[in-house]
Amino acid sequence: MCALTGNRATSKLEADIFTLLDYVLGPGIQDFQVQLGNRQRRIDMLFPLTDTALIVEYDGAHWHLSREEADWEKSRAMSAGWHQYRNNIVVRVREHPLDPLEYLDVCVPRRPSPLICTRLTLSTFCTPALACLVSVSTGSLPS
């Protein structure tokens, strides 16, 4: 829970990443609740892509240190999908010093900018051209 967001689980950084991805990918859902197996899970960000979804989880080092197994199990359950979305794409944005858990995960420095997180997320799962749109839409030039 984050005191800065009225005790919701979403941090300001997560909200900013969601806003940028929502602008580029189209309407998404933040703090999505779903039953995965026998557990109720909260998904940080979900972006519907027909019968598949892009799921983005932000793993801050403070909360996710020593939670690798639980995070990995959650990623596997989200990838497998549920009745509405099948074969989902899961990208975990993991703050230093956390290591990636899957090949699509991205590692970011401590206290990263939302723009860096968004660009890395987009470049991980789609073409580099789409990742450049984030730079253009935020008024900065692609590097």
ChimeraX attribute file (.defattr): number of C-alpha atoms within 10 A of each C-alpha:
attribute: neighborCount
match mode: 1-to-1
recipient: residues
	/A:1	11
	/A:2	11
	/A:3	10
	/A:4	11
	/A:5	12
	/A:6	10
	/A:7	10
	/A:8	11
	/A:9	15
	/A:10	19
	/A:11	19
	/A:12	13
	/A:13	17
	/A:14	21
	/A:15	17
	/A:16	16
	/A:17	23
	/A:18	23
	/A:19	17
	/A:20	20
	/A:21	25
	/A:22	17
	/A:23	15
	/A:24	16
	/A:25	15
	/A:26	12
	/A:27	14
	/A:28	19
	/A:29	15
	/A:30	20
	/A:31	15
	/A:32	13
	/A:33	12
	/A:34	13
	/A:35	12
	/A:36	15
	/A:37	11
	/A:38	6
	/A:39	10
	/A:40	10
	/A:41	16
	/A:42	16
	/A:43	19
	/A:44	22
	/A:45	25
	/A:46	23
	/A:47	21
	/A:48	17
	/A:49	14
	/A:50	9
	/A:51	12
	/A:52	17
	/A:53	22
	/A:54	20
	/A:55	23
	/A:56	25
	/A:57	19
	/A:58	21
	/A:59	21
	/A:60	20
	/A:61	18
	/A:62	11
	/A:63	9
	/A:64	15
	/A:65	14
	/A:66	11
	/A:67	12
	/A:68	14
	/A:69	10
	/A:70	11
	/A:71	16
	/A:72	15
	/A:73	11
	/A:74	17
	/A:75	23
	/A:76	14
	/A:77	18
	/A:78	25
	/A:79	20
	/A:80	14
	/A:81	19
	/A:82	16
	/A:83	6
	/A:84	10
	/A:85	17
	/A:86	15
	/A:87	14
	/A:88	23
	/A:89	20
	/A:90	26
	/A:91	26
	/A:92	23
	/A:93	24
	/A:94	23
	/A:95	23
	/A:96	18
	/A:97	14
	/A:98	22
	/A:99	16
	/A:100	18
	/A:101	16
	/A:102	13
	/A:103	10
	/A:104	15
	/A:105	20
	/A:106	21
	/A:107	18
	/A:108	20
	/A:109	14
	/A:110	13
	/A:111	11
	/A:112	12
	/A:113	13
	/A:114	19
	/A:115	18
	/A:116	14
	/A:117	24
	/A:118	23
	/A:119	21
	/A:120	19
	/A:121	23
	/A:122	21
	/A:123	16
	/A:124	16
	/A:125	16
	/A:126	10
	/A:127	10
	/A:128	13
	/A:129	11
	/A:130	15
	/A:131	20
	/A:132	17
	/A:133	18
	/A:134	23
	/A:135	18
	/A:136	11
	/A:137	12
	/A:138	11
	/A:139	9
	/A:140	12
	/A:141	11
	/A:142	12
	/A:143	5
